[in-house]
């Protein structure tokens, strides 16, 4: 899946940090969750990325846990 990150946030409770990002590909969004991460260089709102992994459902929403990702170049407008 290739898309643009709409939001990125850190959900931490001291022991279990997770970095979450909403990826939108033009059809529907998927939540990306990196467990045990507080920050990943390049993962920021507006960034285009390509991800792959196993899709799961959490509360009826698509999620990818610890997805493999590739940062993409911004497309020319």
PDB file with SEQRES, HELIX, SHEET and CRYST1 records, atoms N, CA, C and O in Angstrom:
SEQRES   1 A   77  UNK UNK UNK UNK UNK UNK UNK UNK UNK UNK UNK UNK UNK          
SEQRES   2 A   77  UNK UNK UNK UNK UNK UNK UNK UNK UNK UNK UNK UNK UNK          
SEQRES   3 A   77  UNK UNK UNK UNK UNK UNK UNK UNK UNK UNK UNK UNK UNK          
SEQRES   4 A   77  UNK UNK UNK UNK UNK UNK UNK UNK UNK UNK UNK UNK UNK          
SEQRES   5 A   77  UNK UNK UNK UNK UNK UNK UNK UNK UNK UNK UNK UNK UNK          
SEQRES   6 A   77  UNK UNK UNK UNK UNK UNK UNK UNK UNK UNK UNK UNK              
SHEET    1 AA1 7 UNK A  55  UNK A  58  0                                        
SHEET    2 AA1 7 UNK A  61  UNK A  65 -1                                        
SHEET    3 AA1 7 UNK A  29  UNK A  35  1                                        
SHEET    4 AA1 7 UNK A  18  UNK A  24 -1                                        
SHEET    5 AA1 7 UNK A   2  UNK A  11 -1                                        
SHEET    6 AA1 7 UNK A  48  UNK A  52 -1                                        
SHEET    7 AA1 7 UNK A  68  UNK A  71 -1                                        
CRYST1    1.000    1.000    1.000  90.00  90.00  90.00 P 1           1          
ATOM      1  N   UNK A   1       0.840  -1.148   0.000  1.00  0.00           N  
ATOM      2  CA  UNK A   1       0.000   0.000   0.000  1.00  0.00           C  
ATOM      3  C   UNK A   1       0.900   1.231   0.000  1.00  0.00           C  
ATOM      4  O   UNK A   1       1.873   1.300   0.752  1.00  0.00           O  
ATOM      5  N   UNK A   2       0.572   2.193  -0.841  1.00  0.00           N  
ATOM      6  CA  UNK A   2       1.311   3.444  -0.902  1.00  0.00           C  
ATOM      7  C   UNK A   2       0.354   4.573  -0.579  1.00  0.00           C  
ATOM      8  O   UNK A   2      -0.761   4.614  -1.099  1.00  0.00           O  
ATOM      9  N   UNK A   3       0.779   5.483   0.271  1.00  0.00           N  
ATOM     10  CA  UNK A   3      -0.082   6.596   0.628  1.00  0.00           C  
ATOM     11  C   UNK A   3       0.679   7.679   1.358  1.00  0.00           C  
ATOM     12  O   UNK A   3       1.909   7.699   1.402  1.00  0.00           O  
ATOM     13  N   UNK A   4      -0.102   8.579   1.929  1.00  0.00           N  
ATOM     14  CA  UNK A   4       0.459   9.722   2.648  1.00  0.00           C  
ATOM     15  C   UNK A   4       0.042   9.636   4.109  1.00  0.00           C  
ATOM     16  O   UNK A   4      -1.100   9.299   4.423  1.00  0.00           O  
ATOM     17  N   UNK A   5       0.978   9.945   4.995  1.00  0.00           N  
ATOM     18  CA  UNK A   5       0.680   9.929   6.422  1.00  0.00           C  
ATOM     19  C   UNK A   5      -0.145  11.162   6.782  1.00  0.00           C  
ATOM     20  O   UNK A   5       0.282  12.293   6.553  1.00  0.00           O  
ATOM     21  N   UNK A   6      -1.316  10.936   7.339  1.00  0.00           N  
ATOM     22  CA  UNK A   6      -2.185  12.038   7.750  1.00  0.00           C  
ATOM     23  C   UNK A   6      -1.844  12.533   9.146  1.00  0.00           C  
ATOM     24  O   UNK A   6      -1.896  13.732   9.420  1.00  0.00           O  
ATOM     25  N   UNK A   7      -1.498  11.609  10.018  1.00  0.00           N  
ATOM     26  CA  UNK A   7      -1.157  11.989  11.392  1.00  0.00           C  
ATOM     27  C   UNK A   7      -0.159  10.991  11.958  1.00  0.00           C  
ATOM     28  O   UNK A   7      -0.105   9.834  11.542  1.00  0.00           O  
ATOM     29  N   UNK A   8       0.629  11.468  12.918  1.00  0.00           N  
ATOM     30  CA  UNK A   8       1.602  10.623  13.613  1.00  0.00           C  
ATOM     31  C   UNK A   8       1.539  11.005  15.079  1.00  0.00           C  
ATOM     32  O   UNK A   8       1.585  12.188  15.417  1.00  0.00           O  
ATOM     33  N   UNK A   9       1.432  10.010  15.955  1.00  0.00           N  
ATOM     34  CA  UNK A   9       1.385  10.320  17.387  1.00  0.00           C  
ATOM     35  C   UNK A   9       2.042   9.226  18.211  1.00  0.00           C  
ATOM     36  O   UNK A   9       2.061   8.055  17.832  1.00  0.00           O  
ATOM     37  N   UNK A  10       2.571   9.637  19.333  1.00  0.00           N  
ATOM     38  CA  UNK A  10       3.192   8.724  20.284  1.00  0.00           C  
ATOM     39  C   UNK A  10       2.182   8.420  21.366  1.00  0.00           C  
ATOM     40  O   UNK A  10       1.662   9.328  22.015  1.00  0.00           O  
ATOM     41  N   UNK A  11       1.904   7.144  21.562  1.00  0.00           N  
ATOM     42  CA  UNK A  11       1.044   6.722  22.658  1.00  0.00           C  
ATOM     43  C   UNK A  11       1.936   6.025  23.664  1.00  0.00           C  
ATOM     44  O   UNK A  11       2.365   4.891  23.454  1.00  0.00           O  
ATOM     45  N   UNK A  12       2.211   6.715  24.757  1.00  0.00           N  
ATOM     46  CA  UNK A  12       3.127   6.109  25.719  1.00  0.00           C  
ATOM     47  C   UNK A  12       2.528   6.094  27.104  1.00  0.00           C  
ATOM     48  O   UNK A  12       1.846   7.026  27.529  1.00  0.00           O  
ATOM     49  N   UNK A  13       2.799   5.034  27.776  1.00  0.00           N  
ATOM     50  CA  UNK A  13       2.542   4.954  29.212  1.00  0.00           C  
ATOM     51  C   UNK A  13       3.803   4.349  29.798  1.00  0.00           C  
ATOM     52  O   UNK A  13       3.846   3.172  30.157  1.00  0.00           O  
ATOM     53  N   UNK A  14       4.818   5.175  29.884  1.00  0.00           N  
ATOM     54  CA  UNK A  14       6.151   4.855  30.384  1.00  0.00           C  
ATOM     55  C   UNK A  14       6.701   3.504  29.942  1.00  0.00           C  
ATOM     56  O   UNK A  14       7.788   3.465  29.366  1.00  0.00           O  
ATOM     57  N   UNK A  15       6.013   2.408  30.178  1.00  0.00           N  
ATOM     58  CA  UNK A  15       6.561   1.088  29.879  1.00  0.00           C  
ATOM     59  C   UNK A  15       6.357   0.676  28.419  1.00  0.00           C  
ATOM     60  O   UNK A  15       7.269   0.116  27.810  1.00  0.00           O  
ATOM     61  N   UNK A  16       5.192   0.938  27.856  1.00  0.00           N  
ATOM     62  CA  UNK A  16       4.848   0.437  26.525  1.00  0.00           C  
ATOM     63  C   UNK A  16       4.616   1.559  25.530  1.00  0.00           C  
ATOM     64  O   UNK A  16       3.478   1.984  25.331  1.00  0.00           O  
ATOM     65  N   UNK A  17       5.664   2.037  24.913  1.00  0.00           N  
ATOM     66  CA  UNK A  17       5.535   3.093  23.916  1.00  0.00           C  
ATOM     67  C   UNK A  17       5.117   2.491  22.585  1.00  0.00           C  
ATOM     68  O   UNK A  17       5.582   1.415  22.207  1.00  0.00           O  
ATOM     69  N   UNK A  18       4.241   3.186  21.878  1.00  0.00           N  
ATOM     70  CA  UNK A  18       3.878   2.808  20.517  1.00  0.00           C  
ATOM     71  C   UNK A  18       3.792   4.070  19.679  1.00  0.00           C  
ATOM     72  O   UNK A  18       3.259   5.088  20.121  1.00  0.00           O  
ATOM     73  N   UNK A  19       4.316   3.995  18.473  1.00  0.00           N  
ATOM     74  CA  UNK A  19       4.213   5.076  17.521  1.00  0.00           C  
ATOM     75  C   UNK A  19       3.104   4.695  16.561  1.00  0.00           C  
ATOM     76  O   UNK A  19       3.141   3.623  15.957  1.00  0.00           O  
ATOM     77  N   UNK A  20       2.111   5.573  16.417  1.00  0.00           N  
ATOM     78  CA  UNK A  20       0.975   5.298  15.546  1.00  0.00           C  
ATOM     79  C   UNK A  20       0.883   6.357  14.471  1.00  0.00           C  
ATOM     80  O   UNK A  20       1.115   7.539  14.724  1.00  0.00           O  
ATOM     81  N   UNK A  21       0.541   5.923  13.268  1.00  0.00           N  
ATOM     82  CA  UNK A  21       0.381   6.844  12.152  1.00  0.00           C  
ATOM     83  C   UNK A  21      -0.830   6.416  11.336  1.00  0.00           C  
ATOM     84  O   UNK A  21      -1.104   5.225  11.187  1.00  0.00           O  
ATOM     85  N   UNK A  22      -1.546   7.393  10.813  1.00  0.00           N  
ATOM     86  CA  UNK A  22      -2.672   7.102   9.937  1.00  0.00           C  
ATOM     87  C   UNK A  22      -2.202   7.264   8.499  1.00  0.00           C  
ATOM     88  O   UNK A  22      -1.753   8.339   8.102  1.00  0.00           O  
ATOM     89  N   UNK A  23      -2.309   6.189   7.719  1.00  0.00           N  
ATOM     90  CA  UNK A  23      -1.909   6.196   6.318  1.00  0.00           C  
ATOM     91  C   UNK A  23      -3.166   6.238   5.461  1.00  0.00           C  
ATOM     92  O   UNK A  23      -4.083   5.439   5.652  1.00  0.00           O  
ATOM     93  N   UNK A  24      -3.205   7.167   4.522  1.00  0.00           N  
ATOM     94  CA  UNK A  24      -4.352   7.292   3.622  1.00  0.00           C  
ATOM     95  C   UNK A  24      -3.866   7.076   2.199  1.00  0.00           C  
ATOM     96  O   UNK A  24      -2.921   7.723   1.746  1.00  0.00           O  
ATOM     97  N   UNK A  25      -4.528   6.148   1.491  1.00  0.00           N  
ATOM     98  CA  UNK A  25      -4.107   5.824   0.131  1.00  0.00           C  
ATOM     99  C   UNK A  25      -5.098   6.280  -0.927  1.00  0.00           C  
ATOM    100  O   UNK A  25      -4.965   5.913  -2.094  1.00  0.00           O  
ATOM    101  N   UNK A  26      -6.091   7.076  -0.538  1.00  0.00           N  
ATOM    102  CA  UNK A  26      -7.081   7.562  -1.491  1.00  0.00           C  
ATOM    103  C   UNK A  26      -8.385   6.800  -1.429  1.00  0.00           C  
ATOM    104  O   UNK A  26      -9.391   7.250  -1.977  1.00  0.00           O  
ATOM    105  N   UNK A  27      -8.388   5.658  -0.775  1.00  0.00           N  
ATOM    106  CA  UNK A  27      -9.622   4.881  -0.651  1.00  0.00           C  
ATOM    107  C   UNK A  27     -10.077   4.843   0.802  1.00  0.00           C  
ATOM    108  O   UNK A  27     -11.141   5.362   1.140  1.00  0.00           O  
ATOM    109  N   UNK A  28      -9.292   4.246   1.632  1.00  0.00           N  
ATOM    110  CA  UNK A  28      -9.589   4.238   3.057  1.00  0.00           C  
ATOM    111  C   UNK A  28      -8.285   4.173   3.828  1.00  0.00           C  
ATOM    112  O   UNK A  28      -7.266   3.719   3.307  1.00  0.00           O  
ATOM    113  N   UNK A  29      -8.320   4.622   5.051  1.00  0.00           N  
ATOM    114  CA  UNK A  29      -7.099   4.683   5.838  1.00  0.00           C  
ATOM    115  C   UNK A  29      -6.789   3.383   6.551  1.00  0.00           C  
ATOM    116  O   UNK A  29      -7.644   2.513   6.717  1.00  0.00           O  
ATOM    117  N   UNK A  30      -5.541   3.283   6.966  1.00  0.00           N  
ATOM    118  CA  UNK A  30      -5.092   2.167   7.784  1.00  0.00           C  
ATOM    119  C   UNK A  30      -4.178   2.758   8.858  1.00  0.00           C  
ATOM    120  O   UNK A  30      -3.399   3.674   8.594  1.00  0.00           O  
ATOM    121  N   UNK A  31      -4.286   2.223  10.059  1.00  0.00           N  
ATOM    122  CA  UNK A  31      -3.442   2.684  11.154  1.00  0.00           C  
ATOM    123  C   UNK A  31      -2.182   1.836  11.201  1.00  0.00           C  
ATOM    124  O   UNK A  31      -2.249   0.607  11.236  1.00  0.00           O  
ATOM    125  N   UNK A  32      -1.039   2.499  11.202  1.00  0.00           N  
ATOM    126  CA  UNK A  32       0.250   1.820  11.311  1.00  0.00           C  
ATOM    127  C   UNK A  32       0.703   1.930  12.757  1.00  0.00           C  
ATOM    128  O   UNK A  32       0.668   3.013  13.341  1.00  0.00           O  
ATOM    129  N   UNK A  33       1.128   0.812  13.340  1.00  0.00           N  
ATOM    130  CA  UNK A  33       1.536   0.807  14.740  1.00  0.00           C  
ATOM    131  C   UNK A  33       2.895   0.139  14.870  1.00  0.00           C  
ATOM    132  O   UNK A  33       3.071  -1.030  14.525  1.00  0.00           O  
ATOM    133  N   UNK A  34       3.854   0.912  15.377  1.00  0.00           N  
ATOM    134  CA  UNK A  34       5.179   0.373  15.669  1.00  0.00           C  
ATOM    135  C   UNK A  34       5.284   0.230  17.183  1.00  0.00           C  
ATOM    136  O   UNK A  34       5.311   1.226  17.906  1.00  0.00           O  
ATOM    137  N   UNK A  35       5.342  -1.003  17.655  1.00  0.00           N  
ATOM    138  CA  UNK A  35       5.389  -1.284  19.084  1.00  0.00           C  
ATOM    139  C   UNK A  35       6.815  -1.091  19.594  1.00  0.00           C  
ATOM    140  O   UNK A  35       7.777  -1.543  18.972  1.00  0.00           O  
ATOM    141  N   UNK A  36       6.934  -0.413  20.735  1.00  0.00           N  
ATOM    142  CA  UNK A  36       8.237  -0.207  21.350  1.00  0.00           C  
ATOM    143  C   UNK A  36       9.037   0.924  20.746  1.00  0.00           C  
ATOM    144  O   UNK A  36      10.219   1.075  21.055  1.00  0.00           O  
ATOM    145  N   UNK A  37       8.422   1.722  19.892  1.00  0.00           N  
ATOM    146  CA  UNK A  37       9.129   2.832  19.242  1.00  0.00           C  
ATOM    147  C   UNK A  37       8.565   4.157  19.724  1.00  0.00           C  
ATOM    148  O   UNK A  37       7.353   4.300  19.881  1.00  0.00           O  
ATOM    149  N   UNK A  38       9.433   5.115  19.955  1.00  0.00           N  
ATOM    150  CA  UNK A  38       9.005   6.463  20.338  1.00  0.00           C  
ATOM    151  C   UNK A  38       9.110   7.423  19.162  1.00  0.00           C  
ATOM    152  O   UNK A  38       8.399   8.427  19.101  1.00  0.00           O  
ATOM    153  N   UNK A  39       9.992   7.111  18.238  1.00  0.00           N  
ATOM    154  CA  UNK A  39      10.191   7.960  17.069  1.00  0.00           C  
ATOM    155  C   UNK A  39      10.873   7.140  15.991  1.00  0.00           C  
ATOM    156  O   UNK A  39      11.675   6.253  16.284  1.00  0.00           O  
ATOM    157  N   UNK A  40      10.547   7.444  14.736  1.00  0.00           N  
ATOM    158  CA  UNK A  40      11.231   6.845  13.591  1.00  0.00           C  
ATOM    159  C   UNK A  40      11.544   7.997  12.639  1.00  0.00           C  
ATOM    160  O   UNK A  40      10.645   8.720  12.210  1.00  0.00           O  
ATOM    161  N   UNK A  41      12.794   8.158  12.321  1.00  0.00           N  
ATOM    162  CA  UNK A  41      13.205   9.236  11.419  1.00  0.00           C  
ATOM    163  C   UNK A  41      12.455   9.128  10.092  1.00  0.00           C  
ATOM    164  O   UNK A  41      12.408   8.058   9.484  1.00  0.00           O  
ATOM    165  N   UNK A  42      11.870  10.238   9.648  1.00  0.00           N  
ATOM    166  CA  UNK A  42      11.151  10.265   8.380  1.00  0.00           C  
ATOM    167  C   UNK A  42       9.672   9.975   8.490  1.00  0.00           C  
ATOM    168  O   UNK A  42       8.918  10.275   7.565  1.00  0.00           O  
ATOM    169  N   UNK A  43       9.241   9.404   9.590  1.00  0.00           N  
ATOM    170  CA  UNK A  43       7.812   9.144   9.787  1.00  0.00           C  
ATOM    171  C   UNK A  43       7.216  10.410  10.383  1.00  0.00           C  
ATOM    172  O   UNK A  43       7.333  10.673  11.580  1.00  0.00           O  
ATOM    173  N   UNK A  44       6.570  11.191   9.510  1.00  0.00           N  
ATOM    174  CA  UNK A  44       6.009  12.476   9.918  1.00  0.00           C  
ATOM    175  C   UNK A  44       4.800  12.793   9.041  1.00  0.00           C  
ATOM    176  O   UNK A  44       4.712  12.301   7.916  1.00  0.00           O  
ATOM    177  N   UNK A  45       3.871  13.603   9.536  1.00  0.00           N  
ATOM    178  CA  UNK A  45       2.670  13.937   8.757  1.00  0.00           C  
ATOM    179  C   UNK A  45       3.038  14.519   7.391  1.00  0.00           C  
ATOM    180  O   UNK A  45       3.961  15.325   7.267  1.00  0.00           O  
ATOM    181  N   UNK A  46       2.293  14.090   6.372  1.00  0.00           N  
ATOM    182  CA  UNK A  46       2.512  14.569   5.014  1.00  0.00           C  
ATOM    183  C   UNK A  46       3.481  13.738   4.203  1.00  0.00           C  
ATOM    184  O   UNK A  46       3.558  13.900   2.985  1.00  0.00           O  
ATOM    185  N   UNK A  47       4.215  12.859   4.838  1.00  0.00           N  
ATOM    186  CA  UNK A  47       5.226  12.038   4.152  1.00  0.00           C  
ATOM    187  C   UNK A  47       4.562  10.913   3.382  1.00  0.00           C  
ATOM    188  O   UNK A  47       3.630  10.282   3.880  1.00  0.00           O  
ATOM    189  N   UNK A  48       5.035  10.659   2.173  1.00  0.00           N  
ATOM    190  CA  UNK A  48       4.564   9.513   1.384  1.00  0.00           C  
ATOM    191  C   UNK A  48       5.401   8.303   1.747  1.00  0.00           C  
ATOM    192  O   UNK A  48       6.626   8.393   1.829  1.00  0.00           O  
ATOM    193  N   UNK A  49       4.751   7.174   1.963  1.00  0.00           N  
ATOM    194  CA  UNK A  49       5.461   5.935   2.255  1.00  0.00           C  
ATOM    195  C   UNK A  49       4.762   4.757   1.587  1.00  0.00           C  
ATOM    196  O   UNK A  49       3.587   4.822   1.224  1.00  0.00           O  
ATOM    197  N   UNK A  50       5.514   3.698   1.442  1.00  0.00           N  
ATOM    198  CA  UNK A  50       4.992   2.422   0.971  1.00  0.00           C  
ATOM    199  C   UNK A  50       5.136   1.462   2.140  1.00  0.00           C  
ATOM    200  O   UNK A  50       6.205   1.369   2.743  1.00  0.00           O  
ATOM    201  N   UNK A  51       4.060   0.745   2.463  1.00  0.00           N  
ATOM    202  CA  UNK A  51       4.105  -0.201   3.574  1.00  0.00           C  
ATOM    203  C   UNK A  51       3.616  -1.563   3.122  1.00  0.00           C  
ATOM    204  O   UNK A  51       2.889  -1.700   2.138  1.00  0.00           O  
ATOM    205  N   UNK A  52       4.040  -2.563   3.875  1.00  0.00           N  
ATOM    206  CA  UNK A  52       3.503  -3.908   3.664  1.00  0.00           C  
ATOM    207  C   UNK A  52       3.556  -4.644   4.986  1.00  0.00           C  
ATOM    208  O   UNK A  52       4.370  -4.354   5.863  1.00  0.00           O  
ATOM    209  N   UNK A  53       2.669  -5.594   5.093  1.00  0.00           N  
ATOM    210  CA  UNK A  53       2.568  -6.379   6.314  1.00  0.00           C  
ATOM    211  C   UNK A  53       1.215  -7.059   6.361  1.00  0.00           C  
ATOM    212  O   UNK A  53       0.447  -7.019   5.399  1.00  0.00           O  
ATOM    213  N   UNK A  54       0.941  -7.668   7.464  1.00  0.00           N  
ATOM    214  CA  UNK A  54      -0.314  -8.383   7.640  1.00  0.00           C  
ATOM    215  C   UNK A  54      -1.347  -7.442   8.242  1.00  0.00           C  
ATOM    216  O   UNK A  54      -1.131  -6.863   9.307  1.00  0.00           O  
ATOM    217  N   UNK A  55      -2.465  -7.298   7.555  1.00  0.00           N  
ATOM    218  CA  UNK A  55      -3.540  -6.424   8.016  1.00  0.00           C  
ATOM    219  C   UNK A  55      -4.360  -7.140   9.075  1.00  0.00           C  
ATOM    220  O   UNK A  55      -4.731  -8.304   8.918  1.00  0.00           O  
ATOM    221  N   UNK A  56      -4.635  -6.422  10.157  1.00  0.00           N  
ATOM    222  CA  UNK A  56      -5.492  -6.944  11.232  1.00  0.00           C  
ATOM    223  C   UNK A  56      -6.624  -5.940  11.433  1.00  0.00           C  
ATOM    224  O   UNK A  56      -6.562  -4.815  10.938  1.00  0.00           O  
ATOM    225  N   UNK A  57      -7.649  -6.354  12.157  1.00  0.00           N  
ATOM    226  CA  UNK A  57      -8.732  -5.451  12.518  1.00  0.00           C  
ATOM    227  C   UNK A  57      -8.688  -5.184  14.006  1.00  0.00           C  
ATOM    228  O   UNK A  57      -8.559  -6.105  14.812  1.00  0.00           O  
ATOM    229  N   UNK A  58      -8.797  -3.900  14.369  1.00  0.00           N  
ATOM    230  CA  UNK A  58      -8.867  -3.501  15.770  1.00  0.00           C  
ATOM    231  C   UNK A  58     -10.014  -2.516  15.874  1.00  0.00           C  
ATOM    232  O   UNK A  58      -9.981  -1.442  15.274  1.00  0.00           O  
ATOM    233  N   UNK A  59     -11.015  -2.884  16.633  1.00  0.00           N  
ATOM    234  CA  UNK A  59     -12.215  -2.046  16.771  1.00  0.00           C  
ATOM    235  C   UNK A  59     -12.808  -1.684  15.416  1.00  0.00           C  
ATOM    236  O   UNK A  59     -13.272  -0.562  15.214  1.00  0.00           O  
ATOM    237  N   UNK A  60     -12.792  -2.638  14.487  1.00  0.00           N  
ATOM    238  CA  UNK A  60     -13.373  -2.428  13.162  1.00  0.00           C  
ATOM    239  C   UNK A  60     -12.515  -1.622  12.204  1.00  0.00           C  
ATOM    240  O   UNK A  60     -12.949  -1.337  11.088  1.00  0.00           O  
ATOM    241  N   UNK A  61     -11.314  -1.247  12.608  1.00  0.00           N  
ATOM    242  CA  UNK A  61     -10.414  -0.462  11.769  1.00  0.00           C  
ATOM    243  C   UNK A  61      -9.223  -1.312  11.332  1.00  0.00           C  
ATOM    244  O   UNK A  61      -8.740  -2.150  12.092  1.00  0.00           O  
ATOM    245  N   UNK A  62      -8.755  -1.092  10.110  1.00  0.00           N  
ATOM    246  CA  UNK A  62      -7.581  -1.812   9.614  1.00  0.00           C  
ATOM    247  C   UNK A  62      -6.330  -1.285  10.292  1.00  0.00           C  
ATOM    248  O   UNK A  62      -6.149  -0.075  10.428  1.00  0.00           O  
ATOM    249  N   UNK A  63      -5.460  -2.208  10.722  1.00  0.00           N  
ATOM    250  CA  UNK A  63      -4.187  -1.838  11.330  1.00  0.00           C  
ATOM    251  C   UNK A  63      -3.074  -2.733  10.797  1.00  0.00           C  
ATOM    252  O   UNK A  63      -3.306  -3.885  10.430  1.00  0.00           O  
ATOM    253  N   UNK A  64      -1.878  -2.190  10.761  1.00  0.00           N  
ATOM    254  CA  UNK A  64      -0.675  -2.953  10.452  1.00  0.00           C  
ATOM    255  C   UNK A  64       0.271  -2.762  11.622  1.00  0.00           C  
ATOM    256  O   UNK A  64       0.633  -1.632  11.950  1.00  0.00           O  
ATOM    257  N   UNK A  65       0.674  -3.855  12.254  1.00  0.00           N  
ATOM    258  CA  UNK A  65       1.620  -3.786  13.363  1.00  0.00           C  
ATOM    259  C   UNK A  65       3.034  -3.977  12.841  1.00  0.00           C  
ATOM    260  O   UNK A  65       3.306  -4.905  12.078  1.00  0.00           O  
ATOM    261  N   UNK A  66       3.928  -3.095  13.255  1.00  0.00           N  
ATOM    262  CA  UNK A  66       5.335  -3.145  12.869  1.00  0.00           C  
ATOM    263  C   UNK A  66       5.516  -3.394  11.370  1.00  0.00           C  
ATOM    264  O   UNK A  66       6.208  -4.330  10.971  1.00  0.00           O  
ATOM    265  N   UNK A  67       4.884  -2.543  10.537  1.00  0.00           N  
ATOM    266  CA  UNK A  67       4.960  -2.778   9.088  1.00  0.00           C  
ATOM    267  C   UNK A  67       6.355  -2.523   8.539  1.00  0.00           C  
ATOM    268  O   UNK A  67       7.108  -1.700   9.060  1.00  0.00           O  
ATOM    269  N   UNK A  68       6.677  -3.242   7.486  1.00  0.00           N  
ATOM    270  CA  UNK A  68       7.863  -2.926   6.697  1.00  0.00           C  
ATOM    271  C   UNK A  68       7.514  -1.662   5.926  1.00  0.00           C  
ATOM    272  O   UNK A  68       6.408  -1.566   5.395  1.00  0.00           O  
ATOM    273  N   UNK A  69       8.404  -0.704   5.847  1.00  0.00           N  
ATOM    274  CA  UNK A  69       8.071   0.542   5.159  1.00  0.00           C  
ATOM    275  C   UNK A  69       9.247   1.051   4.342  1.00  0.00           C  
ATOM    276  O   UNK A  69      10.407   0.754   4.625  1.00  0.00           O  
ATOM    277  N   UNK A  70       8.909   1.828   3.317  1.00  0.00           N  
ATOM    278  CA  UNK A  70       9.881   2.520   2.481  1.00  0.00           C  
ATOM    279  C   UNK A  70       9.432   3.966   2.375  1.00  0.00           C  
ATOM    280  O   UNK A  70       8.297   4.239   1.983  1.00  0.00           O  
ATOM    281  N   UNK A  71      10.310   4.893   2.721  1.00  0.00           N  
ATOM    282  CA  UNK A  71      10.003   6.308   2.560  1.00  0.00           C  
ATOM    283  C   UNK A  71      10.050   6.639   1.073  1.00  0.00           C  
ATOM    284  O   UNK A  71      10.960   6.196   0.372  1.00  0.00           O  
ATOM    285  N   UNK A  72       9.082   7.412   0.584  1.00  0.00           N  
ATOM    286  CA  UNK A  72       9.000   7.752  -0.824  1.00  0.00           C  
ATOM    287  C   UNK A  72       9.328   9.220  -1.034  1.00  0.00           C  
ATOM    288  O   UNK A  72       9.161  10.046  -0.137  1.00  0.00           O  
ATOM    289  N   UNK A  73       9.797   9.527  -2.228  1.00  0.00           N  
ATOM    290  CA  UNK A  73      10.040  10.923  -2.598  1.00  0.00           C  
ATOM    291  C   UNK A  73       8.702  11.619  -2.792  1.00  0.00           C  
ATOM    292  O   UNK A  73       7.729  11.004  -3.226  1.00  0.00           O  
ATOM    293  N   UNK A  74       8.661  12.904  -2.467  1.00  0.00           N  
ATOM    294  CA  UNK A  74       7.446  13.686  -2.691  1.00  0.00           C  
ATOM    295  C   UNK A  74       7.207  13.759  -4.195  1.00  0.00           C  
ATOM    296  O   UNK A  74       8.147  13.937  -4.970  1.00  0.00           O  
ATOM    297  N   UNK A  75       5.957  13.623  -4.603  1.00  0.00           N  
ATOM    298  CA  UNK A  75       5.642  13.697  -6.026  1.00  0.00           C  
ATOM    299  C   UNK A  75       5.585  15.157  -6.440  1.00  0.00           C  
ATOM    300  O   UNK A  75       5.199  16.026  -5.658  1.00  0.00           O  
ATOM    301  N   UNK A  76       5.968  15.409  -7.661  1.00  0.00           N  
ATOM    302  CA  UNK A  76       5.941  16.780  -8.187  1.00  0.00           C  
ATOM    303  C   UNK A  76       4.501  17.207  -8.397  1.00  0.00           C  
ATOM    304  O   UNK A  76       3.675  16.429  -8.876  1.00  0.00           O  
ATOM    305  N   UNK A  77       4.203  18.453  -8.035  1.00  0.00           N  
ATOM    306  CA  UNK A  77       2.826  18.961  -8.193  1.00  0.00           C  
ATOM    307  C   UNK A  77       2.679  19.744  -9.459  1.00  0.00           C  
ATOM    308  O   UNK A  77       1.593  20.243  -9.754  1.00  0.00           O  
TER     309      UNK A  77                                                      
END                                                                             
